[in-house]
Amino acid sequence: MSRALRFLPLVVMVLIIGALLWRLANPADTIIRSKLEGQPVPAFALPAATPGKPALASADLVTGRPRLLNIFASWCVPCIAEAPVLAELKRRGVAIDAIAVRDRPEDVAQFLVRHGDPFDRIGSDDNSRVQLALGSSGVPESFVVDGKGVIRFQHVGPIEPNQIPDILAELEKAR
Amino acid sequence: MNRLSSFPRKREPSPLRRIWVSAFAGMTILMLSAPAFADSNLPPAQWANRQLPDARQEAAATRLMFEIRCLVCQGQSIADSDAEMAGDMRHLIRTRVAAGENPDAIRTWLVERYGNWISYQPPTAPIGWPLWLAPLLLLGAGLLLIRHRIARRRLK
């Protein structure tokens, strides 16, 4: 065996350890994104999440102008943190609809009273069926839907106050 | 009597004992408190934890559930997970299998939404070829090495 080949196992080991160290320093992204960006919102028709608030169907999203579709739940703590940001987006003229996941009407009503109601329509998704159809993996999430009902952008997690310009830019792009 | 009272009635607890007591109290509180998973107030979906009446359909659904990855507790299959979303995914799979849908079609439907990540059945796409070929290459290298050694020993 040649002299250079003798060090091959060592080199392989160093490479493996290097790869492991690199992965430790740069943990893999655990966010699962929807693959439906660029595709029409899957057809659905959800009942109203709470009395006095219109129900939500996929056809309601086709309005000729971009809308924000927010996936939330009254039992979701980050959704409370996101509420003022949605209110600010609403104040800036953004049309927002919502899907309440696994929620009870009274809890949704209480959430709206307590944390504000920037939503035009709220559909109730009892078995996360529409959430799964959208490729959403948790609450809260927001989808930018253009005037033709095509998903243009997905935001995973609560929208932070400093991300408002990004969302507005995505809505502008979807115009 | 006098002698007895000269003993201190309460001794200051030692620092070590204090640490033990507070550690024990902390553990007890942790064990008693509910885990802070955000869970809804709704009961599990109808078919989340219930088997389908048709044994063959249930077997097909279960086979698929073991090959679909949980979105919340990544690394578990939805068959193994207690997460609410995994329950809703089992409900979705059982409902659609009961409606006569092919499990492969349901898998495709999920992959369209979440990517190949969602399936534990790796696709035989070009990106996966090295993975399939690596064992064969290693086996071939091993056989070559053995042949080399045997040939060398014969020469001796």
HADDOCK unambig.tbl for C-alpha pairs under 7 A between the chains (distance, minus, plus):
assign (segid A and resid 32 and name CA) (segid B and resid 114 and name CA) 6.84 0.50 0.50
assign (segid A and resid 33 and name CA) (segid B and resid 114 and name CA) 6.61 0.50 0.50
assign (segid A and resid 34 and name CA) (segid B and resid 113 and name CA) 5.58 0.50 0.50
assign (segid A and resid 34 and name CA) (segid B and resid 114 and name CA) 5.47 0.50 0.50
assign (segid A and resid 35 and name CA) (segid B and resid 112 and name CA) 6.45 0.50 0.50
assign (segid A and resid 35 and name CA) (segid B and resid 113 and name CA) 4.98 0.50 0.50
assign (segid A and resid 35 and name CA) (segid B and resid 114 and name CA) 5.80 0.50 0.50
assign (segid A and resid 35 and name CA) (segid B and resid 115 and name CA) 6.49 0.50 0.50
assign (segid A and resid 36 and name CA) (segid B and resid 113 and name CA) 6.06 0.50 0.50
assign (segid A and resid 75 and name CA) (segid B and resid 38 and name CA) 6.53 0.50 0.50
assign (segid A and resid 75 and name CA) (segid B and resid 39 and name CA) 6.67 0.50 0.50
assign (segid A and resid 75 and name CA) (segid B and resid 40 and name CA) 5.62 0.50 0.50
assign (segid A and resid 76 and name CA) (segid B and resid 38 and name CA) 6.03 0.50 0.50
assign (segid A and resid 102 and name CA) (segid B and resid 40 and name CA) 6.12 0.50 0.50
assign (segid A and resid 102 and name CA) (segid B and resid 42 and name CA) 6.17 0.50 0.50
assign (segid A and resid 103 and name CA) (segid B and resid 40 and name CA) 6.69 0.50 0.50
assign (segid A and resid 103 and name CA) (segid B and resid 41 and name CA) 6.99 0.50 0.50
assign (segid A and resid 103 and name CA) (segid B and resid 42 and name CA) 6.71 0.50 0.50
assign (segid A and resid 127 and name CA) (segid B and resid 45 and name CA) 6.00 0.50 0.50
assign (segid A and resid 127 and name CA) (segid B and resid 88 and name CA) 5.55 0.50 0.50
assign (segid A and resid 128 and name CA) (segid B and resid 88 and name CA) 6.23 0.50 0.50
assign (segid A and resid 134 and name CA) (segid B and resid 113 and name CA) 6.81 0.50 0.50
assign (segid A and resid 135 and name CA) (segid B and resid 113 and name CA) 4.55 0.50 0.50
assign (segid A and resid 135 and name CA) (segid B and resid 114 and name CA) 5.63 0.50 0.50
assign (segid A and resid 137 and name CA) (segid B and resid 71 and name CA) 5.93 0.50 0.50
